[in-house]
Amino acid sequence: MENQTMVRNFILVRFTAGRKLQIFIFVVLLVIYVSIIIGNLVIVTISIVDHGLHVPMYYFIWNFSLLEIAFTSSVIPKVLFNLASGEKTISVIGCFVQFFLYFIFGMTEFLLLAAMSFDRYVAICYPLCYSTIMSNRLCSLLVLGSWGLSFALLIGPSIVVFKLPFCNQNINRFFCDSAPLVKLSCTETPVLDLVNFSIAFFSLLGTLIITVLSYANIIFTILHISSASGRRKAFSTCASHLIVVFISYGSCIFMYVKPIHMGELDISKGVAILNTVVSPLLNPFIFSLRNRQVQKALQKYFSMCSSYRTILSLMK
């Protein structure tokens, strides 16, 4: 890249806390990161292994859990390394990789959330046609389409960002985020700013509109269910998804769907880190671990494992 003659490395903002507090933050982040990996891997494994969970809803959930692992892993390991070593630099290539992965995983998550809301819409509003509409082929197309659309929308702007001539090394974030990075450019970038804002608007507010419309129809349908137990069951299947939607969209809309000059607010730095850990940490519990089907599947496999260990101990 031609800008490498000017800037070879970027300097990420450091935690201003004392060394003891940095170590505490490191331990907390490490525990959270390991919990995210374990929790989401449990969801992926149980959804694939248990045949009772081979339905569209859990197909989307385990794909979403994989995305959560990838999304968090694009940022947190580098933050942990910087905290542990006191290092604060990242190469231009490393910054590009982190930047691109962070945004492609993030955008794919929102597109997948919209697909999941469509799945719930069909399940509740058209239950008799559900298995016909939500075929394996359509589910695969929705997942692959989310990945493909994210890549197509982001690859161009990402390359343009890293071909900019950078006159400053200091990124005012703990990782390579969009707005602070573009601000380091030696040139004005009104067109790029508009493109980035448009992509954020589409991926966040566009998919949110799809989700809101789906749930407006779902709520209308639920309210017309005569059975109280039927209404409770319908609401319970949607509640977890709605909680994840609120958590995921809230922080990202605050960070990215705003004018570029507002990107340097100090609170954005904290929200940026929280965005990479809070939602991935809570999602396994919100989405699946509180679900009776998943609980039964976990109990079954835990009992199988304990029985297997008992047999092995008796054979010794």
N, C-alpha and C positions, 0 to 999 in steps of 0.2 A: 504494500500500500504506500502511496506517495507521501502520506502524512507522517510516516514513520521517521522521516528525516528530521522532523521537527520535534515529535514526541514519541519516545520509545516505550515509556511506561506512564501509567496514571497513578496518582496518589489518592487512595481512598481516605475518607474522613476517619479520624480515630475516635474511639471512645474517650471522652475527656475525664472519666472517673479515674481514681487512683488505682494502683496495681492490684490491691486486694479486692477492690470492687470489680475490676476487670476479670480476675480469676473467678469470682462468684458468678458473674455474667456468663463466663465460659462454661462453668459447670452446669448452670441452669439451661443454657442453650444446648449443651451436649445431651443432657437428660431428655430435653424436649425432642431433639432431633432423633435420638435412638427410639423414643416412644412413638414418634411419627412413623418411622420405618417399620417397627414391629407391628403397631396397630393396623396400618394399611396393608402390610403383607399378610396378616391374619385374614383380613377381609378378602384379599385376592385369592389366597389359598383355599379358604373354605368355600368361596363362591365357585371355584373351578372344580374342586374335589367332590363336593356334595351335589349329587344329581338332582336333589330336590330344589336346588337354587339355580338350576339351568333354565331361567326364564329371563325375558328382556330386562326387567327391572334390575336384577343382580348382574346381568351382563354389563349394563351401563355403570353400575356401582363399582365393580371391580376394575373396569377401565378407568374410572374416575380416581380410584384409590392409587392405581399405578401412576397416574398423572400427578397426584399430590406428592408422591415420593420423588418423582422427577423434578417437579416444580421447586420443592424445598431443597433438593440436592444441588440445584443450579446456583444457590446462593449461600446456604448455611455452612457447608464445609470450608469455604474460603473465609467467611467471617470467623469461624472457630480457629482456623489456622492463624489469622491475623491477631486474634486475642491471645493465643498461646505463645506466639513467637515475637509479638511486637512489630511484625512486618506490616507495612501499609501500602505497598505498591502492587500493581497488577500490570502485566504486559498488555500492549495494544491488542494482540491476538487473543490473549486470555480474556480481556475485557469484551471483545467482540463475541466470543463464544458464550460467555456468561450472559451478556445482553440479549443475544438471540435466543438462547435456550429459555431464559426467564420469561420472555414475552411469548414465545411460541407455546410453551407449556401453559402459561396463564390464559392466553386467548383460547386454546383448545379446551381448557376447563370450562370456560363460559359457554362455548358452543355446545359442549357436552351437557351442561346444565340445562340449556334450552331443549336439547334432544330428550333429556330425562323428563322435563315438564310435558313435552308432547306425548311421551310414553304414558305418563299418569293421566293425561287428558283422554287418551284413547281408552285406557283401562277403566276409567270411571264413567265417561260419557258414552262409550260404545263397547260395553263389555262383551256383547255377543260377537262382535267382529274383531275383538282384540287379537286373538291368535292369528287371524288372517292378515290383518293390517301390519302388526308388529312381527313380521316374519324374520327369520335369521338373516335373510338377505338384506332387508331394510335396516335392521339393527347394525349390521356390519357396515353398510353404506353410510349410516349416520356417524358412526365412530370414525371411519376412514375419511369421510367428508370433512369432519371437524379438524382432523390433522391436516388434510390437504388444503383447506381454505386458510387455515392459520399460516401455513408455510407460504402460500401464494401471496397473501397480504403483507407478510412481514419481511420476506427476503429482500425485496427491492429497497424499502426504506432503511433496513439494517445496513446494507452495503453502502448506501448513500451517506449514512451517519459516519461510518468509519473511513470514508474517503474525504471527509471534511478536513481542512487544515486546522489543527488544534494549536492554540497559542498558550494554553494553560494546562497543567497536569492535575490540578486538584479537583476531584469529583466530590461534591458535597453530599455524599451518601456512603453507606457502608458497602455498597456494591455498585455495579455499572448500570445505573438507571438512566432512563431516556432523557428527561428534562435537564438534569445537572450535566449530562454528557454533552448535549447539544449546546449548552451555554458556554462550553469551552472553545467553541469554534471561533476562528478569526474573522469569519464572514457572517453577514446577516442570513438567517435561514427562515424567512417567512413562509415559503412554499413548503419546506420540510415540516415546519411547525404545524401548518394547516393539515398536511397529510397525516402526521402523527395524531393530531387531535381527531381527525375524521375516523382513523382506524380505531382509536380508543372509543369514540362515540358509537361506532358500529358494533364493536365486539362487546362493549359493556351495555350501553343503553339499548342497542338493537336487540340483543339477546334477552335483555330484561323485559322489553316490550312483549316478546314472544312468550316469555314465562308468565308475565302478568295476565296476558290475554288467555293463556291456557288455564290458569288458575281461576280466572273470573268465570270461565265456563264450567270448571270443575265445581266451584262453590255453588253456582246456580243449580247444577245438577244434584249436588248433595242435599241442598235445601229442599229439593222436591222428592227425596227418598222418604217413603212413609215410615219405614222401620227405624226406630231410635238406634238399635244396635247396628243397623246398616250404615247409618250416618256416622256413628262413632268409628266404625271400621274404615270407612272411606276417608274420614279426616285423619285417622292415625297413619294411613299409608302415605299421606301427603305432607303431614306436619314436619317430618324430618327433612324432607327436601326443601321446604320453605325456610326452615331455620338455616340450612346451609346457604341458600340463596341470599338471605339477609346478611349473613356474615361475610360471604365472598364479595358481593356487590358493594356493600357499604364502604369498606376500606378502599377498594379499587376506584370507585367513583370519586371519592375524596381526593385520591392521589393523582388521577390521570385525566378526569374530565373537568378540567379547569384551565384558565389561561396560562400560558407558559411562564409568565412573570411571577406567578404564585407558587412555582415549583420549589422555591428555596425555603419555604416555611420550615422552621426547626421541627415542628410536630410531624412533618411528613417523613422525617428520617425514622422516627420511632414507629410510625404507622407502616412504613415500608418493611421493617423487620417483622412486626407483628403480623402483617399480611402473609408473610412466608411461613409462619409457624402456627398461628392460632387456628386458622381454618383446617389445615392438614392434620393438626393434633386432635381437634374436636370431631372431625368428620366420621372417623370409624365408629365413635360412640353414638353420634347423632343419627347416622345413616343406617347402621347395621347392628352394632352390638346391643342396642336396645330393642332390636327386632326379634320377635318370638321365634321366627323360622331360623334365624341365625343362631340364636341362643340354643335351640334344640340341636342344630347341627354341631355347634361347638361342644355341647354336653356329650353328644354321641361320640365324637372323635376323641375327646378327653378320656371318656370311659374306655374306649378301645385302646388308647395308649396306656392307661393304667393297667388294663387287663393284660396287655402285651408285656409290660414290665413285670407283672406278677408271675407270668408264665416263665419269663427268662430267669427270674430269681429262683423259681422252683427247679429249673433245669440245672442250676449251678451245683 
